[in-house]
């Protein structure tokens, strides 16, 4: 009897944590938005070094705050990715989907944090040095780090979407929207080869549009996982009472 009670308590505790884990994606977006409003639109890859330097000198405090919020958002995003991988592992035939999703998420975070570190370095006084070569190098490094993560973002969204279509882990419309976002991130990866125009840079018109679509997918996926875990919690509670 004591073992049964302990098992039931552990199950209830697990169900209680599950919705919080699923909603970490929404918390990630909230923190990301707070940081985004801290500074105006950053320079583009085709801008002159002096314009880039002026931006990071004038908005140094906002840039540092943005790096802080990005680091906090990254921790929340990692939790979201872990819960998404967990949901995939509990589907009927996940294959290597959970591992691929988790691995892609970790690589996305590594690339993003590397890019933010480069931008943050500019905001921590390097831009004030006035060395145009160093300013350009750090700025290009930050953009390139973000761009190389685009293909990993395509994997992160694409793998769960394919599994969801087959196993029903997520609603069908979320899975289909995820495939659209996957295509968007794949095309965004081409911006590595482009220096000017709508495709250039992670914060250019195209990159911003894909990012917004991705954030909508994160919201939809978080809500779907939340509802899924709530249903599982109710079924578990009913089974214990029965």
C-alpha angles and dihedrals in degrees: 000000000000091000090050092051091049091049091050092049091050091050091051091049090050092050090050092054094045098072090047090052092049092050092053086092091064091047088052091055094047092054091044092053092048090055093045092059091054096081137020123257109304123238121277126239092254094055121112118262091244092056090049091049092048091053094053093044094048096042100033095128093047091049091052090049089049092053090050093052091045090055091050091046089051091059091051091046090054090056090050092051091049092052091047090052089048091054090050092050089058094053121102101261109007098159109181093332095110092050093044092049094048093045093049090049092052092049091049090053092047092052093044095049091047090053092047090049090055092049091044091053089058089052093049094070105286092107089054090061088075095222102144094194093054093044092051092046094053092043093050090045091055093049093045092050090054092045095052088057092061094085091050089051088054089055092044092055100030100053096053090043093055092046091047092055089053103036104024096238088143130023113278094244091053090051093049092047087050090057089053090051089048090056089048093054091046091056090044088060088067088069087083085077096045127078102176137028136045093315096050119110132359091268096048122113095273096042091050092050092051091046091054091050089050092051090052088052091051090052093048092046093047092052091046092051090046092053091044092053092045090055090049090050092052092048090049091050092049091049091052092050090047 
